[in-house]
């Protein structure tokens, strides 16, 4: 079965719903409930780990050598580090992101007694008061604070509100969906990936797709802090494709259009054969693609390998401009990645040896080693000068 048609309206609707739910790493219960209920609506029977990572299986023609598609539900955020003398909040980031992108953000502070709204501001926030010193401040989490939208003038007032050290602070996504296909928001990493996975599943259900092996749909809750897929992979899974963002920026080959196939990240190269299969599918199915290598980036794939799972891993990405900041993507990339997912999970199993965790050399994969044929050259080479 070739790539399936993706319902882009459904994809965008799911992305909008996911963005409306705060889910910084460590505070993901609500979005886990939302995703689980949507998976059930799509006909799957998801199961949850103790902390809330989700695993759902699309049954194929055989159990062995199963495939997995994985995305993460958690986002960047912050926690209360300290209550200042003026009643405002010092923060520590959840996940790796710059305080430069936090300045001016509207936030929700979640406490045991209820939530409060607020704004992240630099310590010197008023040009009328500090003049040029506003522009001379250093960038860093020690240089910002949360102004709480409640009557509080000092530490005691803030403590009386029920705000405590360690409370979670969720940053507003501020989404904007444009008619020309562009989408601007925080936390597109990786809520767009989750929406892609759901849209692929919806297409498979609509078309009554048949897969050669079981496909596990995995949704993790701690990717932004490096845990990711460490404890969600089962022994049946032989290969896992991660859906996450590709960093479209100077010096990178990622794009906000088509699929970005990652060849390596800071954890090392992705599986040669699985990556090649995904590229071949893009070529065969006429899905626009480009390759890239990420130097300061890791994903659920890295956490699975580092946890000791002997599986093939790959990463397919939707290009994001200003990743981990105020991000931008395009619907074209979301649709393209979803199409590739459907083409992959319905494609034949090519490495039969992957059925067994351990076996002998028979059927072992091969990588090309022969010299390439050189194109014909003119009799006289041009002068390089």
N, C-alpha and C positions, 0 to 999 in steps of 0.2 A: 504493500500500500504506500502510495506517495504521500507527500505532505498534505495535511488537511487544511481546509479553509478555517481561518480564525475569526471568531466574532469579535471584532475590534471594540464594538460598543460594550460588550460584556467585559472585555479586558479593562477598558478605561473605567467602567463602573466599579469593578472590583478594586482597582488601584485607588480610586477616590474613597471607597469605603475603608480600605486598609490605612490610608493616610489619616483618616479621621480618628483613628484609635491610637492613643499614645502607647509606645512599647519600647522604652529604653531598656537595654539589657538589665535583667533583674526585676523588671516590672511588666511582665508580658502575659499575665493570666488572661486579660480581656481579649487580646488579639488571638491568643490560642483558642479561646472559645469561638471567636468569629470564624477562624479558618477551619476548625473542626466541623462546625455546623455547615459550612459551605461544602466541605468534602462529603459530608453525609448527604447533602442535597444532590450532589453529583453522583450518588450511588455507591460510594466507597464506605468502608467500615474502619475509620481511623482509630488507632490506639495511641495513648499518651504515656510518655515516661513519667516518672515521679515528679519531675520539675516542669514538664509540659511540652517537651519536644514531641512532634507528631510523626507518626509513621502510618501510611495507608498503602494498601497493595491493590494494584490492578492485575487480576489474574490472567496469566498467559497460557500458552499451550504446554509449558513445562515449568517446573519449580526451579531447577538448577540453573546456574549461571545467570541469575537474575540481574536486572539493571535497576539503577536508582537515579531519580531526578531530585535535586536538592536545592532549596533556597532557605534564606533565614528571615525570621519574623522580627528579630530585635533590631533596634536602631541605636544610634548615638544618643547621648543624653548627659546628665550630670547628677551629682548627689551633693547634699549640704555638707560642707567640710567644717564650717564654723558659723556661729552667729556673732556678728560684729557688734561693737559697742553702740553703733547707731541703729541697731535692729535689723540691718540688712545682712544678706547671706553670702558667705564665701563658698565657692564651689570647687569641686574636683570633677574632672570630666569622666564620663563613662564611655569607654572606647577612645580611639586616638583621633582627636580633632582639635583644630586651633581655636583659641579664644577669639581670634580675629573675626571668625564667623558667628560667634556667640553674641557679640556686642549688638544691642538693639533688638535681640530676639524676645518675643513674648513667650512666656513659659507657664506651666502649671506645676505647683509644688504639691506633691502627694504626701499627706500625713495620716497618722492613724485616726485622727479626728475629722478628716475631710480634706478637701483640696483648696488651694489658694492660687490666685493668678498673680503674675508679676512680670518684670522686665529685667533682662540682663543688661547692665550699664557699665561703662568704664568708671573707675573711681572718680575721675574728673570728667563729668558729663556735660557741664554747662559752659559754653563759650562765653556767656555773659559774666561768668564768675572767674573762670580760669584763663580766659583769653587764649594765647597761643599754646599754653601748657596742655590744652586738650589734644593738640596734634602732636605733641612731643612725648606722650606717654608710651611706654613699652607695651608690647603685646604679650599677654600671658594670663593664665587663670588667676594669678595673684593680683592682677590689675583690673578685675571685674567683680561685680557684686550683683545680687538680685534685690531689686526694689520691690517689696511686697505690696500688693494693692489691699492693704488693711491698715488700720490705725496702729502704728507701732513706731516708737521714737527711740527705743533702746533694746538691749538684749532681753531684759525681763519681759517687755511687752511682746516680743516675738516668741519667747518661750511660752508665754501665757496663751498664745494662739494654738499651741500644740505642735509647733515646728521643732524638730529635733535633728541633731547631727545624724547623717545617713539617710535622711528622707530623699526620695527620688524627685528629680526635676526634669520634666519632659518639655522639649522645645517644640513650639508650634511649627507644623510643616509649611504653612502658608501656600497651599497648592494653587496653581493657576493652569487650567487646561485651555489651550488656544485652539481656534478653529483650524489653524494651519498644521496641526499635529504636534506642536511643541508643548511640553509639559514642564513647568517649573515648580519645584518644591524642595523642601528638605526631606530626607529619609527615603528618597527614591531608591537608594541603596538600603535594603534590598526589597522594599515593598513592591517595586516594579517587577522584581524577579518572582515574587510570590504570585502576583497577578498573572504573569506569563504562564506559570505552572498551572494555575487554575483554568486559564483560557485554553491551554492545550488539553487538559482533562475534559473540559466542556465539549471541545471539538471531537475528541475520541468517543465520548458518550453519544453525541449526536449521530456520528457516523458508524456507531457500533464497531469500533476498531478492534482488530484482533492482533495481539502481540505474540511473538514467538516464545517469549519467556515472561515470567512475572516482572512487573515494574513497580518498584517501591517509590512512593512519593514522600519525601522527607522534608520536614520543616523544623529548623533548629531555632534555639532561643538565646544563644550566647556566642554568636559568630564574631560580634564586634569586640569581644574581649579574648578571642583566640581559642575558645572551647569548641564551638561549632559542632561538627559531626563526630566528635571523639567517641561518643557513647550511643549513637543512634544506628550505626551500621550493623546489619546482621550477617551471619556466615553465608547465607544464600546469595548475597550480593557479590557479583564479580566485577562490575564496572559501575562507576558513578559519575554523572555529569552535573556539575554545579552551574546554576544560573545566578549571575551576579553582575555588578557593574564593570564596565571597561572605562579606563581613564582617558577620555579624549582630551588631550592637552598637547602643547608643544613638546616635541620629542617622542610622542607616542603615535602609533598607527591606528588607534581605535577611532571609531566614528559613531556619530549619533544616528547613523543610518545603516541598515543591514545588521548582520551578526559579526561580532568580534570574537574570533577564536583565539584564546590565549595559548601560547606555546610554552610559556614558563612564567612563574612568579618568583618572589623572593625565596620560596621554599624549594625551587628547582624546576626542571622540565616536567610537563604533564606527560601522561602515557602516550608514547609514539603512535601506537596502533589505534587507540580510541580517538585521539585527536585527528589522525588521518581519515578515519571513517567519517567523522563529522564534517571535515573539509570536503571529502568526496560527495557526501550527501548534499552539501550546499551547491556544489558544481552540478550534480545530477538533477537536482530539483530547482535549479535556477534561483537560488536564494543568494542575494548579495552578501558578500562576506569580506573580511580582511583579517589578517593575523596580527598579533601584538605580543610583546613581552613586557611584563610588569615588574619593576625593580623594587618598589616599596609597597607591596600588596600581598596579601594572603587571603585564602577563602576557606570554605568548608572542606574543600579537597585536601588542603594542607593539614588541617586538624585530624582528618580521618587517617591519613598516612602516618602522621606522627604518633597517633594512638596505637599503631601497630596493625591496622587493617591492611591485608594484602589484596588490594583491589586496584583496578585500573581507574584513573581519574582524569577528568578533563574539565575545562571551564569555558562556557559560552557566555558572552557578555553583551549587554546593551550599552552603547556608548553613553557616558555621563560627562557632561561638562561641569567643572568645579566640584568634583567628587568630595564628599565629606564637608561641603560648604552649602551654599544655596544652589542646588543642583538643577540641571536641565537635561531632558531626554527628548526623543522624538518617537511618536507612535510607530513609525516605520520600523525602527529597531525592535520594538516590543513585539510587533507582529512577526517580524522575520525570525526572531529567536523562538517564538512559540511554534512557528511552522517547522523549524528545524527539530524541535523537541518531538513533534508528532511524527516526523519522518524517521527520526532515530528509534523511537520506542517500537515502531511497527516494522523496522527493517530486519532482515534475517540475521541470525547469529552466525558470525563468520569464524570466530575462534572457538572451535568445538572443545578444545582442551580446557577452556575456562570452566567447564562443567565441574571439574575436579579441582580441589584446593591444591593437591599435590599429585604429580604424575611424572612420567619419564620424559625423555626428549622427543618422543614421537608426537608429531603435530605441533611442536613448539614453533613460535612465530619467527619470522625472518625479517631483517631490515636490509635495504639495498646496500651493497658494498662495491658493485662494479663501477668502473669509470663511466662517466656520462659521454654520450656521443657529442662531439664538438660540431657546431654548425660550420658549413663551408665558408671559407674566407677568400677574399679576392687574392689574385696571384701576387699583388704587391700591396703590402700593408700600408695604410696611411701614416704619414709622419706625425707622431704624437705631439710635436711642437706646433 
